[in-house]
Amino acid sequence: MALDHVIEWGKKLKPPSGDAEGSSITAWRWTVAVTLGATALSLAAHIALACGLITAVHPGFALASDVMAIREERRAERETDLETKILDVRQKQCMSDDTVKALHTQTLQKMLVEYNKLTDRQYPLPGCADFR
């Protein structure tokens, strides 16, 4: 049903023939004016939404610099989190007996590999004497 209305509206956009009366020319002009106005209004609304000018409806799109800043923040948070966890596991490894030490060593190794991938550098692992 709605498609039929669109098709009819499209047919009305076709200019009338050269021998058309004044009323059909006026109707055609109004059809073109309304179509042009609706198109311009739609374009303006789209631009306003995309640029974040109507934040109550849509916040807009993030700028590439904003995305990069968020990624850097997340990387720094992950780095700090890993450093804290590495020190915690290292302390547990140094304080534990031999049966649990292997488990802590394996966990510590995985975390050190992840830290290396994240920061492109080795973590300066403290010795067990530093925890006593």
Secondary structure, DSSP 4 states (H G I P E B T S, - for coil): -HHHHHHHHHHHTSPPPTT--HHHHHHHHHHHHHHHHHHHHHHHHHHHHHTTS-TTT------HHHHHHHHHHHHHHHHHHHHHHHHHHHHHHHHS-HHHHHHHHHHHHHHHHHHHHHHSS---PPPGGGG-
